Amino acid sequence: MPVNVDTISVGCIVSYRLPACQLPVDKNKLWHGRVLKTIINRPGLLDSVIVELLEEGYEKETEFILLEQIVAIGDDSLRLKPRASQTQA
């Protein structure tokens, strides 16, 4: 389902899947990132965003995401919940 580009803005959280060309181990895994820059409706460029990854182990890394990869747009409620092993003391 296409995303509504009007709801994408700098600072929002997106959930997306990696494209097949990146050879994901799990093609259904959802990745999460905070939008740093939008590249939308610019002649000659693909509609896309640059995100800062929120995944454990990938924090502070950036990735170029095409809008067709995005499956959900939201706010901090889309962020990953702590793993059970992280909540146990």
ABEGO torsion letter per residue (X at the ends): XBBBAAABBBGBBBBBBBBAAAGBABAABBBBBBBABBBBGBBGBBBBBBBBBABBGABGBBBBBBAAABABBBBAAABBBBBAAAABX
